[in-house]
Amino acid sequence: MILGEVIPTFYYLAMKSIRPLAASDKPAWDPLWQGYLKFYKTELSDEQSELTWQRLLDPDFNLFCLVAEVDGAIKGITHYSFQNSTWAAKSYCYLEDLYVEPTLRGGGVGRSLIDAVREIAERAGSSRLYWNTDSTNETARKLYDSYELESGKVQYRIPLVKGD
């Protein structure tokens, strides 16, 4: 019997690695970033996307990125930052963006990215890792609900800049 006949396709994704973003990753990061924006029906200017890219590479800016490589190709990204809190002695870690190439969803790439951010947050001394998603994002919510049920909080936004 051939191994591929016994092991479902999604287990093949065990051949993945999670690592910090590198400057040479832009050609692979950008289509994933654009896919994320398209999924959320959001348009950002090229200048804002470039600013985000530069911030992700700036070690002095509180915005970080991990990439998931599958068979040597970047197939997922996550962006995160740390936030002080009036409610806790230690920081919180906010996982702002998570995007996995659609054909690989459900195969463990998103979970690996979340788990890597969790490990970083724990090592940094954060007391909480949290994120938001649209209530209609059922695929992602299946993954997220396997960690914790939603917080029950409702997020309110007051745009302070036109178009935000």
Contacts in CASP RR format, 6 or more apart in sequence:
PFRMAT RR
TARGET T0000
AUTHOR 0000-0000-0000
METHOD contacts of the structure
MODEL  1
MILGEVIPTFYYLAMKSIRPLAASDKPAWDPLWQGYLKFYKTELSDEQSE
LTWQRLLDPDFNLFCLVAEVDGAIKGITHYSFQNSTWAAKSYCYLEDLYV
EPTLRGGGVGRSLIDAVREIAERAGSSRLYWNTDSTNETARKLYDSYELE
SGKVQYRIPLVKGD
10 106 0 8 1.000
10 107 0 8 1.000
10 108 0 8 1.000
13 70 0 8 1.000
13 104 0 8 1.000
13 107 0 8 1.000
13 108 0 8 1.000
13 109 0 8 1.000
15 70 0 8 1.000
15 71 0 8 1.000
16 68 0 8 1.000
16 69 0 8 1.000
16 70 0 8 1.000
16 75 0 8 1.000
16 108 0 8 1.000
16 109 0 8 1.000
16 112 0 8 1.000
17 68 0 8 1.000
17 69 0 8 1.000
17 72 0 8 1.000
18 66 0 8 1.000
18 67 0 8 1.000
18 68 0 8 1.000
18 69 0 8 1.000
18 112 0 8 1.000
18 113 0 8 1.000
18 116 0 8 1.000
19 66 0 8 1.000
19 67 0 8 1.000
19 69 0 8 1.000
20 64 0 8 1.000
20 65 0 8 1.000
20 66 0 8 1.000
20 67 0 8 1.000
21 29 0 8 1.000
21 56 0 8 1.000
21 57 0 8 1.000
21 64 0 8 1.000
21 65 0 8 1.000
21 66 0 8 1.000
21 67 0 8 1.000
21 77 0 8 1.000
23 57 0 8 1.000
25 67 0 8 1.000
25 74 0 8 1.000
26 53 0 8 1.000
28 67 0 8 1.000
28 73 0 8 1.000
28 74 0 8 1.000
29 53 0 8 1.000
29 65 0 8 1.000
29 67 0 8 1.000
29 74 0 8 1.000
29 77 0 8 1.000
30 49 0 8 1.000
30 53 0 8 1.000
32 74 0 8 1.000
32 75 0 8 1.000
32 76 0 8 1.000
32 77 0 8 1.000
32 99 0 8 1.000
32 101 0 8 1.000
33 49 0 8 1.000
33 52 0 8 1.000
33 77 0 8 1.000
33 99 0 8 1.000
34 49 0 8 1.000
35 99 0 8 1.000
36 77 0 8 1.000
36 97 0 8 1.000
36 99 0 8 1.000
37 43 0 8 1.000
37 44 0 8 1.000
39 99 0 8 1.000
40 134 0 8 1.000
44 52 0 8 1.000
52 63 0 8 1.000
52 79 0 8 1.000
55 61 0 8 1.000
55 63 0 8 1.000
56 63 0 8 1.000
56 64 0 8 1.000
56 65 0 8 1.000
56 79 0 8 1.000
62 81 0 8 1.000
62 82 0 8 1.000
63 79 0 8 1.000
63 80 0 8 1.000
63 81 0 8 1.000
63 96 0 8 1.000
64 79 0 8 1.000
64 80 0 8 1.000
64 81 0 8 1.000
64 120 0 8 1.000
65 77 0 8 1.000
65 78 0 8 1.000
65 79 0 8 1.000
65 80 0 8 1.000
66 77 0 8 1.000
66 78 0 8 1.000
66 80 0 8 1.000
66 113 0 8 1.000
66 116 0 8 1.000
66 117 0 8 1.000
66 120 0 8 1.000
67 74 0 8 1.000
67 76 0 8 1.000
67 77 0 8 1.000
68 74 0 8 1.000
68 75 0 8 1.000
68 76 0 8 1.000
68 77 0 8 1.000
68 100 0 8 1.000
68 109 0 8 1.000
68 110 0 8 1.000
68 112 0 8 1.000
68 113 0 8 1.000
69 75 0 8 1.000
70 104 0 8 1.000
70 109 0 8 1.000
75 100 0 8 1.000
75 101 0 8 1.000
75 104 0 8 1.000
75 109 0 8 1.000
76 99 0 8 1.000
76 100 0 8 1.000
76 101 0 8 1.000
76 104 0 8 1.000
76 109 0 8 1.000
76 110 0 8 1.000
76 113 0 8 1.000
77 97 0 8 1.000
77 98 0 8 1.000
77 99 0 8 1.000
77 113 0 8 1.000
78 95 0 8 1.000
78 97 0 8 1.000
78 98 0 8 1.000
78 99 0 8 1.000
78 110 0 8 1.000
78 113 0 8 1.000
78 114 0 8 1.000
78 116 0 8 1.000
78 117 0 8 1.000
79 95 0 8 1.000
79 96 0 8 1.000
79 97 0 8 1.000
80 93 0 8 1.000
80 94 0 8 1.000
80 95 0 8 1.000
80 96 0 8 1.000
80 117 0 8 1.000
80 120 0 8 1.000
80 121 0 8 1.000
81 93 0 8 1.000
81 94 0 8 1.000
81 96 0 8 1.000
82 91 0 8 1.000
82 92 0 8 1.000
82 93 0 8 1.000
82 94 0 8 1.000
82 121 0 8 1.000
82 124 0 8 1.000
82 126 0 8 1.000
83 91 0 8 1.000
83 92 0 8 1.000
83 93 0 8 1.000
83 94 0 8 1.000
84 91 0 8 1.000
84 92 0 8 1.000
85 91 0 8 1.000
85 92 0 8 1.000
85 127 0 8 1.000
88 127 0 8 1.000
88 128 0 8 1.000
89 127 0 8 1.000
90 125 0 8 1.000
90 126 0 8 1.000
90 127 0 8 1.000
91 124 0 8 1.000
91 125 0 8 1.000
91 126 0 8 1.000
91 127 0 8 1.000
92 126 0 8 1.000
92 127 0 8 1.000
92 128 0 8 1.000
92 129 0 8 1.000
92 130 0 8 1.000
93 117 0 8 1.000
93 120 0 8 1.000
93 121 0 8 1.000
93 124 0 8 1.000
93 126 0 8 1.000
93 128 0 8 1.000
93 129 0 8 1.000
93 130 0 8 1.000
94 130 0 8 1.000
94 131 0 8 1.000
95 114 0 8 1.000
95 117 0 8 1.000
95 129 0 8 1.000
95 130 0 8 1.000
95 131 0 8 1.000
96 131 0 8 1.000
98 110 0 8 1.000
98 113 0 8 1.000
98 114 0 8 1.000
98 131 0 8 1.000
98 140 0 8 1.000
100 109 0 8 1.000
100 110 0 8 1.000
100 113 0 8 1.000
101 109 0 8 1.000
105 139 0 8 1.000
106 139 0 8 1.000
106 143 0 8 1.000
110 143 0 8 1.000
111 143 0 8 1.000
111 146 0 8 1.000
114 129 0 8 1.000
114 143 0 8 1.000
114 147 0 8 1.000
117 129 0 8 1.000
118 129 0 8 1.000
121 128 0 8 1.000
121 129 0 8 1.000
130 151 0 8 1.000
131 144 0 8 1.000
132 155 0 8 1.000
133 140 0 8 1.000
133 141 0 8 1.000
133 144 0 8 1.000
135 141 0 8 1.000
144 150 0 8 1.000
END
